Amino acid sequence: MTTDRGELLHGTLEMLILRCLTEGPMHGFAITERMERVTGEVLRVNEGSMYPALYRMQRSGWITSAWGKSENNRRARFYTLTPEGKQQLEAAVAKWSRFSEAVDKVLQPA
């Protein structure tokens, strides 16, 4: 995943993917499109980052996958959030909130 400034923190991509999947099953390209759309294309995820992350998450039990048909009638693997994935998302969001609050405190004028 890249921004205009480079790589995001480790684990951020997984958190964002899990968040996308709370809306229902999606294939990898649809996840990528959603992230780009909602961030005004500030976040762009390439295939070389997206699919390894999806495979890691599946091995961890956070998501499952099944073959289906995409919007343009092509065969695609759709990913679904598991209960373990939902717990992981909640933990990641809490950790992100603590981190961003800490950074905000440092950035505040003295």
VOGULO-954680 format. One record per residue (C-alpha): residue number from 0; y, z, x. Coordinates in pm, 1 decimal, decimal comma. Each point is the difference from the previous one (the first is absolute). Layout:
# residues N
+-----+----------+----------+----------+
! seq !       py !       pz !       px !
+-----+----------+----------+----------+
! NUM !        Y !        Z !        X !
...
+-----+----------+----------+----------+
This chain:
# residues 110
+-----+----------+----------+----------+
! seq !       py !       pz !       px !
+-----+----------+----------+----------+
!   0 !      0,0 !      0,0 !      0,0 !
!   1 !    340,9 !    -79,0 !    132,6 !
!   2 !    356,4 !     68,4 !    -91,4 !
!   3 !    309,1 !   -149,9 !    153,3 !
!   4 !    -35,1 !    271,7 !    264,1 !
!   5 !   -371,4 !    -23,3 !     79,6 !
!   6 !   -303,7 !    211,5 !    -74,8 !
!   7 !     -0,9 !    281,8 !   -250,8 !
!   8 !   -165,2 !    333,2 !     64,3 !
!   9 !   -377,9 !     11,8 !     21,7 !
!  10 !   -157,1 !     64,9 !   -340,3 !
!  11 !    293,4 !   -134,4 !   -196,9 !
!  12 !   -174,1 !   -327,6 !    -85,2 !
!  13 !   -299,3 !    181,6 !   -145,8 !
!  14 !    226,7 !    219,5 !   -211,3 !
!  15 !    186,9 !   -303,2 !   -134,7 !
!  16 !   -323,3 !   -186,0 !    -78,4 !
!  17 !   -137,3 !    302,0 !   -185,8 !
!  18 !    324,6 !     21,7 !   -196,8 !
!  19 !    -24,4 !   -367,3 !    -99,1 !
!  20 !   -356,5 !     54,0 !   -119,0 !
!  21 !    109,1 !    276,1 !   -239,9 !
!  22 !    115,3 !   -289,8 !   -219,1 !
!  23 !   -354,3 !   -138,8 !    -20,5 !
!  24 !   -236,1 !   -222,8 !    198,4 !
!  25 !    169,2 !   -254,0 !    229,0 !
!  26 !   -105,4 !   -248,4 !    263,1 !
!  27 !    150,5 !     19,1 !    348,6 !
!  28 !    255,4 !   -275,2 !    -47,4 !
!  29 !    122,6 !    156,4 !   -326,4 !
!  30 !     49,0 !    333,0 !    179,4 !
!  31 !    200,9 !   -176,6 !    269,4 !
!  32 !    212,2 !   -182,3 !   -257,2 !
!  33 !     71,8 !    320,0 !   -191,7 !
!  34 !    114,2 !    184,2 !    312,9 !
!  35 !    228,9 !   -286,9 !     95,6 !
!  36 !    138,8 !    -34,2 !   -352,0 !
!  37 !     78,5 !    367,7 !    -62,1 !
!  38 !    158,3 !     43,8 !    344,3 !
!  39 !    209,8 !   -314,3 !    -19,0 !
!  40 !   -215,0 !   -142,5 !    279,7 !
!  41 !     98,7 !    279,2 !    238,7 !
!  42 !   -369,8 !     81,4 !     40,6 !
!  43 !   -223,0 !   -293,5 !     86,0 !
!  44 !   -370,8 !     48,4 !     58,7 !
!  45 !   -196,2 !   -267,2 !    182,1 !
!  46 !   -370,8 !    -67,0 !    -50,2 !
!  47 !    -73,9 !    140,1 !    344,8 !
!  48 !    119,1 !    340,0 !   -122,0 !
!  49 !    -91,2 !     -8,1 !   -370,4 !
!  50 !   -369,2 !    -84,8 !     12,8 !
!  51 !    -99,5 !    235,6 !    283,5 !
!  52 !    180,2 !    278,6 !   -190,3 !
!  53 !   -186,6 !    -87,4 !   -319,6 !
!  54 !   -333,8 !      3,8 !    186,3 !
!  55 !     79,8 !    338,3 !    160,9 !
!  56 !     98,0 !    142,7 !   -335,6 !
!  57 !   -317,1 !   -128,0 !   -161,2 !
!  58 !   -212,7 !    156,4 !    276,7 !
!  59 !    186,9 !    327,3 !    -58,2 !
!  60 !    -86,1 !    -11,6 !   -370,6 !
!  61 !    361,8 !    -22,6 !   -114,3 !
!  62 !    -49,7 !   -340,5 !   -166,6 !
!  63 !   -284,4 !   -215,4 !   -125,9 !
!  64 !    -11,6 !   -376,5 !    -29,5 !
!  65 !   -158,5 !   -266,9 !   -216,0 !
!  66 !     24,5 !   -376,2 !    -17,9 !
!  67 !    202,9 !   -152,1 !   -280,8 !
!  68 !    234,7 !   -286,5 !    -87,0 !
!  69 !    364,0 !      2,5 !    104,0 !
!  70 !    293,4 !   -115,7 !   -211,1 !
!  71 !    -46,6 !   -354,4 !    130,8 !
!  72 !   -374,1 !      8,0 !    -80,3 !
!  73 !   -110,3 !     48,1 !    361,6 !
!  74 !   -270,1 !    237,4 !    107,2 !
!  75 !    152,7 !    317,9 !    142,4 !
!  76 !   -107,2 !    351,7 !     88,9 !
!  77 !    171,8 !    252,5 !   -226,3 !
!  78 !     56,6 !    354,2 !    125,1 !
!  79 !     -2,4 !    307,9 !   -223,2 !
!  80 !    119,6 !    352,6 !     70,1 !
!  81 !   -270,1 !    271,1 !     -1,3 !
!  82 !     51,0 !    368,5 !    -86,2 !
!  83 !    -15,9 !     70,4 !    375,4 !
!  84 !    267,9 !   -264,3 !     51,9 !
!  85 !    222,1 !    164,0 !   -257,7 !
!  86 !    -35,8 !    332,8 !    182,8 !
!  87 !     77,9 !   -171,5 !    329,9 !
!  88 !    311,0 !   -158,1 !   -152,5 !
!  89 !    122,7 !    336,7 !   -127,2 !
!  90 !    -51,9 !    154,6 !    344,5 !
!  91 !    170,7 !   -293,2 !    175,5 !
!  92 !    300,0 !      9,6 !   -234,6 !
!  93 !     39,2 !    375,1 !     57,5 !
!  94 !    -15,7 !    -51,0 !    376,8 !
!  95 !    248,4 !   -289,9 !    -21,2 !
!  96 !    239,4 !    212,5 !   -206,7 !
!  97 !    -10,5 !    282,3 !    256,6 !
!  98 !     56,3 !   -250,1 !    281,6 !
!  99 !    289,2 !   -182,5 !   -169,0 !
! 100 !    167,0 !    330,0 !    -96,1 !
! 101 !    -20,3 !    113,8 !    362,5 !
! 102 !    151,0 !   -326,1 !    124,5 !
! 103 !    276,3 !     23,4 !   -261,1 !
! 104 !     87,0 !    349,8 !    125,1 !
! 105 !     35,3 !   -124,5 !    355,7 !
! 106 !    218,1 !   -290,8 !   -112,6 !
! 107 !    239,7 !    220,5 !   -198,5 !
! 108 !    334,3 !     71,1 !    168,1 !
! 109 !     18,8 !    345,8 !    158,9 !
+-----+----------+----------+----------+
